């Protein structure tokens, strides 16, 4: 596996796995509300924090202020 992913805290790994699987299944990204419900996290600000952490590591990308623009990068997919 990728060392960037290996060094992520568990919460970051679970979010990345969720985003990757959701995108593979649906061909579009999840909303924060879907992440909140499906992962059982407490707040959207917590999701935003971890999305930012994944973005900084180059594992996800998104278009700000656009719903469903969250998607895994090639780095996250092992490429």
C-alpha positions as CSV (number, residue, x, y, z in Angstrom):
1,X,0.0,0.0,0.0
2,X,1.0,3.6,-0.4
3,X,3.1,5.0,2.6
4,X,1.0,8.2,2.6
5,X,-2.1,6.2,3.2
6,X,-0.3,3.9,5.6
7,X,0.6,6.9,7.8
8,X,-2.9,8.3,7.9
9,X,-4.8,8.0,11.2
10,X,-7.6,5.5,11.3
11,X,-10.3,8.2,10.8
12,X,-8.5,9.5,7.7
13,X,-8.2,6.0,6.3
14,X,-11.9,5.2,6.9
15,X,-12.9,8.5,5.1
16,X,-10.6,7.8,2.2
17,X,-12.0,4.2,1.9
18,X,-15.5,5.5,2.0
19,X,-14.9,8.2,-0.6
20,X,-13.1,5.8,-2.9
21,X,-15.8,3.1,-2.7
22,X,-18.6,5.6,-3.0
23,X,-17.0,7.1,-6.1
24,X,-16.3,3.7,-7.7
25,X,-19.9,2.6,-7.2
26,X,-21.7,5.9,-8.2
27,X,-19.2,7.7,-10.5
28,X,-19.7,10.9,-8.4
29,X,-18.6,11.9,-4.9
30,X,-20.6,11.7,-1.6
31,X,-22.1,14.7,0.1
32,X,-21.0,15.6,3.6
33,X,-24.5,14.6,4.7
34,X,-24.0,11.1,3.3
35,X,-20.6,10.8,4.9
36,X,-22.1,12.0,8.2
37,X,-24.9,9.4,8.1
38,X,-22.9,6.5,6.7
39,X,-19.8,6.8,8.9
40,X,-21.7,8.0,11.9
41,X,-19.5,11.0,12.5
42,X,-20.7,13.8,14.8
43,X,-20.4,17.0,12.7
44,X,-19.8,18.3,9.2
45,X,-16.9,20.3,10.4
46,X,-15.1,17.1,11.4
47,X,-15.6,15.8,7.9
48,X,-14.3,19.1,6.5
49,X,-11.2,18.8,8.6
50,X,-10.4,15.3,7.4
51,X,-11.2,16.1,3.8
52,X,-8.7,19.0,4.0
53,X,-6.2,16.6,5.5
54,X,-6.7,14.2,2.6
55,X,-6.5,17.1,0.1
56,X,-3.2,18.3,1.5
57,X,-1.8,14.8,1.1
58,X,-3.0,14.7,-2.5
59,X,-5.4,11.8,-1.9
60,X,-8.7,13.5,-2.8
61,X,-9.7,16.6,-4.8
62,X,-12.9,18.6,-5.0
63,X,-14.3,21.8,-6.5
64,X,-15.2,24.2,-3.6
65,X,-18.9,25.0,-3.3
66,X,-19.9,22.2,-5.7
67,X,-21.8,19.2,-4.3
68,X,-20.6,15.8,-5.2
69,X,-17.2,17.0,-6.6
70,X,-15.2,15.1,-4.0
71,X,-13.3,12.3,-5.6
72,X,-10.1,10.2,-5.0
73,X,-7.0,11.0,-6.9
74,X,-4.8,8.6,-8.8
75,X,-2.4,8.6,-5.8
76,X,-5.3,7.3,-3.6
77,X,-6.1,4.7,-6.2
78,X,-2.6,3.4,-6.2
79,X,-1.5,5.0,-9.4
